[in-house]
Amino acid sequence: MATEQHQQSAQEVAALINNQIVNKIDFLQQFKAAVADHQDRRIYQLLDNQRYAKEIEHREQQSNNQSVMSLVDDLVDQLSHYLSVNLIDYLGKAYPFFYYEEYQTGHYRIYFGNWWDRREFGELDVLNVRFLFNQDEYAKLQKSFELVHENKRYNSDKIDKISQENDRLQDLIDHQREREERRAKLQDQLKEVSSHSGIWESSKNKESRQNIVDALQKLESEEQESRTAAQTIKDNEQVVLALSKENTILSYEQKSIIDTFGSFEDFELANRNLYASYLASLNDDEKQVNTDGE
């Protein structure tokens, strides 16, 4: 009896194993056919059936068979390279201001624009059809759009602050002679006041002497700062130049987005819908191919 039960159990396990093997073979055969025919839309469905069902077919109750899908896990770089051809071609039209560099098989850096000193803006995730933006760079762009409503540019406040500091430093340089004359008068006054100091020095005289000492110390501090002011001004001018260049780059980026999408909000919406939009375009391309074939 026990032997019969064991045999029955073994048969059930064998049937289960056979069914799993059949499913894996079927998956790989479908994948092989999709790759051979360059059916990119079908490949994306096989890679993530759950997402495909939700965003393309608008069906929520669809799970992924990870045991089957994991069969191509060791091919992700090659698949990314393979699928990038049509995706980057599509993005070249939908996002004409983005440029891509494959720095290793299946991995792509994003650059914003083709102008001098363009920014590296993140990476392109080909298998998931999404942008992985550099969050610091993206935040700058987002902030620059917000500041437009205040008639400001991204670095306007920083540039204004540095410019005010340079004006102050230049004023120190320009008034060196006045400081020297002021110091000479204060020193004469200090001698005069000090001549009345002693054990019976009045509180008024002490206060006057301290005020003169404080004024002389302030003049000395200004004089010390003025000695390095010229170099500090030059250094600040280089900082302002860099900030101005960044403002210019951001203005190019803003214009590119507005020319293509109309607003930053619509740009963000397009990013969220990229997967569905791209796969819909693949469906249109396949229909056109079928029509041409007829």
VOPAGU-2260 file (C-alpha; in pm, 1 decimal, decimal comma):
REM VOPAGU-2260
SITE   aa  ch    i         X         Y         Z
SITE  MET   A    0       0,0       0,0       0,0
SITE  ALA   A    1     278,8     238,8      92,1
SITE  THR   A    2     460,7     152,1    -229,6
SITE  GLU   A    3     152,1     231,1    -435,8
SITE  GLN   A    4     107,2     566,5    -261,1
SITE  HIS   A    5     472,6     647,7    -318,3
SITE  GLN   A    6     442,9     559,9    -686,8
SITE  GLN   A    7     130,0     774,4    -720,1
SITE  SER   A    8     305,2    1064,6    -549,0
SITE  ALA   A    9     607,9    1026,3    -776,7
SITE  GLN   A   10     381,1    1029,3   -1081,0
SITE  GLU   A   11     213,8    1350,4    -963,7
SITE  VAL   A   12     553,0    1512,3    -908,4
SITE  ALA   A   13     669,3    1393,9   -1249,1
SITE  ALA   A   14     357,7    1544,6   -1406,6
SITE  LEU   A   15     424,5    1872,3   -1225,6
SITE  ILE   A   16     787,4    1873,3   -1338,4
SITE  ASN   A   17     683,0    1795,2   -1693,2
SITE  ASN   A   18     429,3    2078,3   -1688,3
SITE  GLN   A   19     692,4    2324,8   -1561,8
SITE  ILE   A   20     935,7    2212,8   -1829,5
SITE  VAL   A   21     668,3    2255,9   -2096,0
SITE  ASN   A   22     592,8    2608,1   -1966,4
SITE  LYS   A   23     961,2    2701,2   -1969,8
SITE  ILE   A   24    1013,1    2562,1   -2318,6
SITE  ASP   A   25     700,9    2743,7   -2439,8
SITE  PHE   A   26     825,3    3069,9   -2287,5
SITE  LEU   A   27    1169,4    3034,3   -2444,0
SITE  GLN   A   28    1020,2    2941,8   -2780,9
SITE  GLN   A   29     794,6    3247,7   -2771,2
SITE  PHE   A   30    1090,3    3461,4   -2667,9
SITE  LYS   A   31    1308,6    3316,8   -2942,0
SITE  ALA   A   32    1041,4    3384,0   -3205,1
SITE  ALA   A   33     985,7    3741,6   -3081,7
SITE  VAL   A   34    1359,4    3813,6   -3096,9
SITE  ALA   A   35    1395,5    3654,0   -3440,5
SITE  ASP   A   36    1108,1    3863,2   -3578,9
SITE  HIS   A   37    1215,1    4173,7   -3382,7
SITE  GLN   A   38     870,8    4187,1   -3220,3
SITE  ASP   A   39     982,2    4427,3   -2946,7
SITE  ARG   A   40     631,4    4478,2   -2810,5
SITE  ARG   A   41     595,3    4101,8   -2757,6
SITE  ILE   A   42     935,8    4088,2   -2587,9
SITE  TYR   A   43     829,3    4357,6   -2341,6
SITE  GLN   A   44     511,9    4161,3   -2269,0
SITE  LEU   A   45     712,1    3845,8   -2200,3
SITE  LEU   A   46     955,5    4037,8   -1979,0
SITE  ASP   A   47     682,5    4188,6   -1758,4
SITE  ASN   A   48     337,4    4048,9   -1830,2
SITE  GLN   A   49     189,6    4213,7   -1520,0
SITE  ARG   A   50     289,3    4564,7   -1623,4
SITE  TYR   A   51     192,1    4500,7   -1983,4
SITE  ALA   A   52    -154,2    4384,9   -1877,3
SITE  LYS   A   53    -203,1    4688,2   -1652,6
SITE  GLU   A   54     -69,6    4966,0   -1875,9
SITE  ILE   A   55    -147,2    4831,1   -2222,8
SITE  GLU   A   56    -444,4    4598,4   -2180,8
SITE  HIS   A   57    -580,1    4779,3   -1870,9
SITE  ARG   A   58    -620,3    4456,1   -1675,0
SITE  GLU   A   59    -522,6    4458,8   -1309,0
SITE  GLN   A   60    -542,4    4089,7   -1216,4
SITE  GLN   A   61    -239,7    3957,5   -1399,5
SITE  SER   A   62      64,0    3821,3   -1220,6
SITE  ASN   A   63     412,9    3744,0   -1347,8
SITE  ASN   A   64     544,9    3388,0   -1361,8
SITE  GLN   A   65     885,9    3459,7   -1213,2
SITE  SER   A   66    1007,0    3100,2   -1247,9
SITE  VAL   A   67     967,6    3131,6   -1623,6
SITE  MET   A   68    1070,8    3495,4   -1668,2
SITE  SER   A   69    1390,9    3439,9   -1469,5
SITE  LEU   A   70    1513,9    3219,3   -1754,0
SITE  VAL   A   71    1643,5    3531,9   -1931,8
SITE  ASP   A   72    1787,0    3707,4   -1626,8
SITE  ASP   A   73    2141,8    3648,0   -1747,5
SITE  LEU   A   74    2061,7    3814,2   -2080,8
SITE  VAL   A   75    1946,9    4153,5   -1951,3
SITE  ASP   A   76    2244,4    4348,6   -2087,2
SITE  GLN   A   77    2219,6    4188,2   -2429,2
SITE  LEU   A   78    1841,0    4233,5   -2437,5
SITE  SER   A   79    1880,4    4597,2   -2336,7
SITE  HIS   A   80    2125,4    4652,1   -2620,9
SITE  TYR   A   81    1893,7    4471,1   -2863,2
SITE  LEU   A   82    1579,5    4661,4   -2759,8
SITE  SER   A   83    1757,2    4997,4   -2748,4
SITE  VAL   A   84    1764,2    5027,9   -3127,7
SITE  ASN   A   85    1393,0    5096,9   -3171,2
SITE  LEU   A   86    1353,2    5268,5   -2833,7
SITE  ILE   A   87    1627,7    5525,4   -2892,5
SITE  ASP   A   88    1493,7    5584,9   -3242,6
SITE  TYR   A   89    1151,7    5658,7   -3089,8
SITE  LEU   A   90    1299,4    5880,0   -2818,2
SITE  GLY   A   91    1493,4    6074,8   -3079,1
SITE  LYS   A   92    1159,3    6200,0   -3209,2
SITE  ALA   A   93     966,0    6219,7   -2881,6
SITE  TYR   A   94    1254,7    6375,3   -2682,8
SITE  PRO   A   95    1475,4    6537,4   -2949,3
SITE  PHE   A   96    1690,5    6710,5   -2687,2
SITE  PHE   A   97    1816,3    6388,8   -2522,7
SITE  TYR   A   98    2127,4    6210,1   -2647,0
SITE  TYR   A   99    2254,1    5869,1   -2540,6
SITE  GLU   A  100    2591,3    5703,7   -2489,2
SITE  GLU   A  101    2628,4    5328,5   -2441,8
SITE  TYR   A  102    2913,2    5314,2   -2191,0
SITE  GLN   A  103    2887,2    4936,6   -2157,2
SITE  THR   A  104    2667,4    4676,6   -2323,7
SITE  GLY   A  105    2302,4    4764,8   -2262,2
SITE  HIS   A  106    2374,9    5062,2   -2032,8
SITE  TYR   A  107    2311,4    5415,2   -2159,2
SITE  ARG   A  108    2393,6    5757,1   -2020,8
SITE  ILE   A  109    2156,1    6043,2   -2100,0
SITE  TYR   A  110    2288,3    6383,8   -2203,9
SITE  PHE   A  111    2067,1    6690,1   -2225,3
SITE  GLY   A  112    2131,0    6875,7   -2550,7
SITE  ASN   A  113    2412,3    6884,2   -2803,4
SITE  TRP   A  114    2548,4    7222,4   -2698,3
SITE  TRP   A  115    2878,9    7299,6   -2531,2
SITE  ASP   A  116    2903,0    7197,9   -2164,8
SITE  ARG   A  117    2579,3    6996,9   -2178,4
SITE  ARG   A  118    2478,2    6812,8   -1863,9
SITE  GLU   A  119    2486,6    6438,2   -1800,3
SITE  PHE   A  120    2127,4    6387,9   -1696,7
SITE  GLY   A  121    2099,2    6027,1   -1582,7
SITE  GLU   A  122    2052,5    5688,4   -1746,0
SITE  LEU   A  123    1805,5    5518,5   -1978,8
SITE  ASP   A  124    1649,3    5199,3   -1842,3
SITE  VAL   A  125    1572,6    5022,5   -2170,0
SITE  LEU   A  126    1407,9    4708,7   -2028,4
SITE  ASN   A  127    1166,0    4910,5   -1815,9
SITE  VAL   A  128    1127,8    5193,6   -2070,6
SITE  ARG   A  129    1198,7    5473,0   -1825,4
SITE  PHE   A  130    1442,7    5752,0   -1752,2
SITE  LEU   A  131    1652,8    5730,2   -1438,4
SITE  PHE   A  132    1728,9    6099,9   -1403,3
SITE  ASN   A  133    2009,5    6233,6   -1187,8
SITE  GLN   A  134    1802,2    6374,5    -902,2
SITE  ASP   A  135    2031,4    6671,5    -835,3
SITE  GLU   A  136    2032,9    6779,4   -1200,6
SITE  TYR   A  137    1660,1    6719,4   -1235,6
SITE  ALA   A  138    1590,6    6928,2    -923,0
SITE  LYS   A  139    1784,0    7220,0   -1076,8
SITE  LEU   A  140    1572,2    7203,0   -1391,4
SITE  GLN   A  141    1249,9    7178,5   -1193,3
SITE  LYS   A  142    1348,3    7474,5    -973,7
SITE  SER   A  143    1441,1    7682,2   -1278,0
SITE  PHE   A  144    1088,4    7638,2   -1412,2
SITE  GLU   A  145     940,3    7740,7   -1076,2
SITE  LEU   A  146    1153,2    8055,8   -1063,9
SITE  VAL   A  147    1024,1    8171,2   -1402,1
SITE  HIS   A  148     705,5    8283,6   -1226,2
SITE  GLU   A  149     920,4    8515,4   -1012,0
SITE  ASN   A  150    1109,6    8647,2   -1315,6
SITE  LYS   A  151    1423,3    8486,1   -1177,9
SITE  ARG   A  152    1679,6    8242,4   -1306,8
SITE  TYR   A  153    1819,7    7950,9   -1110,3
SITE  ASN   A  154    2131,6    8132,2    -983,7
SITE  SER   A  155    1991,9    8487,0    -972,7
SITE  ASP   A  156    2002,7    8519,6    -593,6
SITE  LYS   A  157    2353,1    8372,8    -568,2
SITE  ILE   A  158    2483,5    8605,6    -838,0
SITE  ASP   A  159    2321,5    8908,8    -672,3
SITE  LYS   A  160    2472,9    8819,9    -336,6
SITE  ILE   A  161    2822,7    8775,8    -482,3
SITE  SER   A  162    2788,7    9098,1    -681,4
SITE  GLN   A  163    2697,0    9288,2    -366,2
SITE  GLU   A  164    2999,8    9139,4    -190,8
SITE  ASN   A  165    3225,0    9245,9    -476,7
SITE  ASP   A  166    3083,0    9599,7    -457,6
SITE  ARG   A  167    3163,2    9608,0     -87,2
SITE  LEU   A  168    3518,1    9482,1    -146,6
SITE  GLN   A  169    3572,7    9731,4    -426,1
SITE  ASP   A  170    3455,6   10005,9    -194,2
SITE  LEU   A  171    3723,0    9900,3      55,7
SITE  ILE   A  172    3987,9    9927,6    -215,5
SITE  ASP   A  173    3860,0   10265,2    -336,4
SITE  HIS   A  174    3859,2   10420,6      12,1
SITE  GLN   A  175    4205,0   10322,7     127,7
SITE  ARG   A  176    4324,1   10684,3     143,1
SITE  GLU   A  177    4021,8   10787,2     347,8
SITE  ARG   A  178    4097,6   10505,6     593,9
SITE  GLU   A  179    4456,2   10623,5     630,4
SITE  GLU   A  180    4341,3   10979,3     698,5
SITE  ARG   A  181    4080,3   10854,2     942,6
SITE  ARG   A  182    4340,1   10636,1    1120,5
SITE  ALA   A  183    4577,4   10931,5    1160,3
SITE  LYS   A  184    4303,3   11145,1    1314,8
SITE  LEU   A  185    4197,1   10866,7    1549,2
SITE  GLN   A  186    4554,8   10808,9    1661,4
SITE  ASP   A  187    4590,4   11180,4    1740,0
SITE  GLN   A  188    4264,8   11168,7    1933,6
SITE  LEU   A  189    4382,3   10858,1    2119,5
SITE  LYS   A  190    4701,3   11038,7    2224,9
SITE  GLU   A  191    4498,6   11332,7    2345,0
SITE  VAL   A  192    4254,2   11120,0    2541,6
SITE  SER   A  193    4532,1   10899,3    2682,1
SITE  SER   A  194    4709,9   11203,9    2818,1
SITE  HIS   A  195    4416,2   11248,9    3057,7
SITE  SER   A  196    4414,5   10887,5    3176,3
SITE  GLY   A  197    4537,9   10775,3    3512,3
SITE  ILE   A  198    4408,4   10667,3    3850,5
SITE  TRP   A  199    4147,9   10943,0    3856,1
SITE  GLU   A  200    4041,9   10898,6    3491,1
SITE  SER   A  201    3676,1   10985,9    3441,6
SITE  SER   A  202    3429,6   10728,1    3308,2
SITE  LYS   A  203    3356,3   10960,4    3016,0
SITE  ASN   A  204    3725,4   10968,5    2922,9
SITE  LYS   A  205    3749,2   10588,3    2947,4
SITE  GLU   A  206    3446,4   10551,0    2721,6
SITE  SER   A  207    3591,3   10792,6    2465,5
SITE  ARG   A  208    3925,0   10611,1    2466,1
SITE  GLN   A  209    3756,5   10273,5    2418,3
SITE  ASN   A  210    3547,2   10406,3    2131,1
SITE  ILE   A  211    3859,9   10530,6    1957,4
SITE  VAL   A  212    4035,9   10195,8    2011,1
SITE  ASP   A  213    3732,7   10011,0    1866,9
SITE  ALA   A  214    3726,4   10243,1    1564,0
SITE  LEU   A  215    4099,8   10184,3    1503,4
SITE  GLN   A  216    4050,5    9806,3    1526,8
SITE  LYS   A  217    3765,6    9827,8    1276,4
SITE  LEU   A  218    3987,0   10026,3    1037,4
SITE  GLU   A  219    4263,2    9767,4    1074,7
SITE  SER   A  220    4021,4    9483,9     997,2
SITE  GLU   A  221    3904,2    9667,6     686,6
SITE  GLU   A  222    4264,4    9730,8     584,9
SITE  GLN   A  223    4354,4    9363,6     620,6
SITE  GLU   A  224    4051,3    9263,4     414,8
SITE  SER   A  225    4134,4    9521,7     147,2
SITE  ARG   A  226    4479,3    9364,2      97,5
SITE  THR   A  227    4318,0    9046,2     -40,1
SITE  ALA   A  228    4008,7    9214,5    -183,0
SITE  ALA   A  229    4135,8    9234,0    -541,0
SITE  GLN   A  230    4203,5    8857,9    -554,9
SITE  THR   A  231    3874,9    8778,5    -382,9
SITE  ILE   A  232    3691,8    8988,9    -641,5
SITE  LYS   A  233    3861,1    8795,5    -923,2
SITE  ASP   A  234    3771,4    8463,9    -759,9
SITE  ASN   A  235    3411,9    8578,3    -714,2
SITE  GLU   A  236    3394,6    8684,8   -1079,1
SITE  GLN   A  237    3490,7    8331,0   -1180,8
SITE  VAL   A  238    3214,7    8194,6    -960,0
SITE  VAL   A  239    2964,8    8434,6   -1115,6
SITE  LEU   A  240    3081,3    8327,5   -1461,0
SITE  ALA   A  241    3021,8    7961,3   -1374,7
SITE  LEU   A  242    2678,5    8040,1   -1228,4
SITE  SER   A  243    2588,9    8243,5   -1537,5
SITE  LYS   A  244    2692,9    7955,6   -1761,9
SITE  GLU   A  245    2472,6    7722,7   -1560,8
SITE  ASN   A  246    2183,8    7967,2   -1601,5
SITE  THR   A  247    2243,5    7964,3   -1977,0
SITE  ILE   A  248    2246,7    7584,2   -1994,3
SITE  LEU   A  249    1925,9    7567,2   -1791,4
SITE  SER   A  250    1763,6    7821,9   -2022,1
SITE  TYR   A  251    1851,7    7600,8   -2321,0
SITE  GLU   A  252    1695,8    7304,4   -2142,9
SITE  GLN   A  253    1383,1    7499,6   -2054,1
SITE  LYS   A  254    1337,7    7612,8   -2412,9
SITE  SER   A  255    1386,4    7257,4   -2542,1
SITE  ILE   A  256    1115,4    7123,5   -2312,9
SITE  ILE   A  257     872,6    7407,0   -2388,8
SITE  ASP   A  258     928,6    7374,3   -2764,5
SITE  THR   A  259     860,2    6999,1   -2747,2
SITE  PHE   A  260     599,3    6960,9   -2471,7
SITE  GLY   A  261     463,0    7307,7   -2405,6
SITE  SER   A  262     527,0    7297,3   -2030,6
SITE  PHE   A  263     731,6    7119,4   -1764,7
SITE  GLU   A  264     414,1    6954,2   -1634,0
SITE  ASP   A  265     345,3    6797,5   -1973,2
SITE  PHE   A  266     708,1    6683,3   -1989,4
SITE  GLU   A  267     663,0    6504,0   -1656,4
SITE  LEU   A  268     334,9    6352,5   -1775,0
SITE  ALA   A  269     504,3    6218,8   -2087,4
SITE  ASN   A  270     775,3    6061,9   -1869,6
SITE  ARG   A  271     514,4    5883,6   -1656,8
SITE  ASN   A  272     336,6    5753,3   -1966,9
SITE  LEU   A  273     650,1    5663,0   -2161,0
SITE  TYR   A  274     608,4    5284,3   -2135,3
SITE  ALA   A  275     250,7    5288,3   -2266,0
SITE  SER   A  276     324,3    5549,6   -2532,1
SITE  TYR   A  277     624,6    5364,6   -2665,3
SITE  LEU   A  278     458,2    5022,8   -2677,2
SITE  ALA   A  279     156,7    5179,1   -2849,0
SITE  SER   A  280     392,1    5314,5   -3114,5
SITE  LEU   A  281     537,8    4965,9   -3160,3
SITE  ASN   A  282     187,3    4832,5   -3218,3
SITE  ASP   A  283     129,9    5099,2   -3484,4
SITE  ASP   A  284     460,4    5008,7   -3649,0
SITE  GLU   A  285     370,3    4640,5   -3652,6
SITE  LYS   A  286      31,7    4714,8   -3806,3
SITE  GLN   A  287     203,8    4920,1   -4075,1
SITE  VAL   A  288     447,4    4636,4   -4144,5
SITE  ASN   A  289     157,6    4390,6   -4176,3
SITE  THR   A  290     -27,7    4627,8   -4410,1
SITE  ASP   A  291     279,8    4671,1   -4625,5
SITE  GLY   A  292     324,9    4294,5   -4633,4
SITE  GLU   A  293     -23,6    4244,1   -4767,7
